[in-house]
Amino acid sequence: MWVNPPSAVRSPRWRTKLGVTLLIRGPRSVELTEAGRVMQEEGVKLLEYIEQLKKRVQTAGRGTMGTLRVTSIPAYVPVLTELQDKTAEIYPNLSWSSAVPATTRSPISWTLGR
């Protein structure tokens, strides 16, 4: 299979690695085969995933992602709730969850993270 270099994007190499034809070259056009359409769709998904991965790694590297566990007595729930709201404004990628104590004397555990 031969394709003009601007349209190729290393197509012959992929055909060799995958064992299928991705493009069909006509006299004035280049068309994707069904395998080519699948490769294009999955390739777009892969590139989007790589961008998401890059952002998550950068976020983790800045320390704005992770888990923070805070244990407190029930009397401090209003303070922790306010802290949760302020934290959500500053760090939108972080989330809170809490465990409800079995008794009013049991500590409450809050978890911050994804």
N, C-alpha and C positions, 0 to 999 in steps of 0.2 A: 504494500500500500504506500502510495506516495502522495503527500499533501504539501501545498505551498508552506514554507516555513512560518509566515505570520499566523496561519490558521492551525498549524500543527500542534503546538504546545507539547512537544515530545510524544506525539501519538504513536509513532512506530515503536518507541521504547515500551510504552504501555501495552501495545498489542503483543509484543514479544513476552512481556511479563505475565499478561493475563490470558493470552491465547485466544483473544477475540478481536474482532474488528470494531473500532469505536466510531470511525468516520468513513463515509463514502464520498469520494470526490467525483463530482460530475464535471462536465465541460466548463460550467461557469458557477458552480456552487459546491458547497461542502455540507453534507447532511449527517446528523447523528444517527447511528443505528440504535436499536432498542438498548443494547448494552451501553452505548455511548450516552443515551439519555439517563440510564441508571447511574452511570459514572458521574455525570454532571450533577444530578440531584444529590447524590451522596457526597460528592466533593464539596458542594455548597454547604451541606450540613456539617461536614468536617471542618471547613474553614470557620463557620460560625462557632462551632464547639471550641476550636483553638483560640478564638478571640475571647470567649467566655472564660476559658482556662487561664489565659494570660491575665485577665482582670482579677480573677480570684486569687491567683498566685501573688499578684502585686498587692492586693488588699491584705492578704495574709502576711506578706513581707513588711507592710507598714504597721502591722499589729492591730489592725482594725477589724479583725475577724478572729473568732476563737470561742472559748468557753470560759465563763466566769461564774463561779458558784459562790453565792452569798447565803449564809445561814443566819437567821435572825429570829427573835421572839415575835409573836403576833403583834405586839404593841408598835413595832416599827413598820408594819405593812404600809401605812400611808406615806411614810418617808421613802420606802423602797418603790412604791408606785410612782411617786413624783420623779424619783431618780430614773426609773424606767422610761418615763415619757421624755425626759431631757436627753437621755442616752439615745433614744430612737431618733431624735432630731439630728444629733451630731453624727451618729453611726447607723445609717439606715440599713446596713447589711447585717446588723446584729439583732438578735431577738431574745426575748425573755420568756421564761416559763417558770411556774412556781409549783411547789408541792404543798398541798393543804395539810396542815398538821392534824394528827389524830386527836389531840387534846389542845386546849388553849395554852398549856404549858410547854408543848412540844415546839421545837424550832421550825421555822419555815425555811425551805431551801429554794433559792432562786437560781436559775441557770440562764446565762447570757451566751448566745452563740447560735450557730446553724447546725 
